[in-house]
């Protein structure tokens, strides 16, 4: 399996500017390396169903990182980060 590239969407870039730098540091040092090697499987990874079919969720403490996998481009698109209490509400 090839290493995946990580791309942050504009939506996520706006969120990144507002979150605690410690959380973003954890994302870049722990989460991104795992997603680069295998974005499909891990103890904190879950494939979503229903309206969010196709998205994946990575659990980071009280937060949930949402992403899409573009297999043909070998790319993981980081879409959103939400606190777990508001992660699934609309």
N, C-alpha and C positions, 0 to 999 in steps of 0.2 A: 504494500500500500504506500503510495506517495505521500509526502508531507503536504498537508493542506496549507494554503495561505489564509491569513486572517484579514478580513476587511470590516471596518466599522462603518455603519450607515450614518448618514447625517443626523438621523433621529438619535442614535446612540451617542454621537459626538456631543450633542447638546446636553444629554443626560450626564455624560462623563464630566463635563465642566462643573456640574452641580453636586456631584457625589463626593464623599469623603475620599481624599487621596489614598488612604490606606486600603480602601476597597478596590480602587482601580489598580493599585500596586499588586494586590492579591490576584486580580484578574490577569494581569500581564505576566506575573511570575509563576502562577500555578495553573490557572485555567487555560490560557492560550497555549502553553506547551502541550497540554493534554489534547486540546482540540486539534492542534496541528498533526499529532500522531494518529489519533483515532476519535473523530467527533461523534461517532455512532454509539459508543459504548463506554460506560464508566459508572462508578458507584453513585455519582451525583448527576448523571445524565438520564433524561427521560424523553422519549419521543411522545409528542402530544397528539391528541386525537380530536375528533369533532371539527369545530370551526377552525382550530389551530393545526389541523392535520398538515404535516410536512415540516412543522417547526419542532425544534428541540429545546429543552430547558435544562440548564445547568444550575444546580443548587449551590449557592455560596452563602452559608449561614442563613440570615434572615432575608436574603435577596435571591432573586431568580433572574438569570441571564438567558435571554431568548435568542436563538439563532437559526439560520437556514443553512443547509448544505447544498452547494452546487457542485455535484460530483464531476460533471463534464469539464468544469473549470478548475477543479481541485481547490475549491474555495469555501470558506466558512464565513458567512455574512452575519456579523453581530448586529442584531436588530434592536433590542431593548433590554433594559434592566429595571426591575420593579421590586419593591418590598413585597414580601410574601403575602401580606394582608391584602394588597391591591393587585396582585399579579394576574388574577383571573377575572377580575371584575371589569365591566365595561363602563 
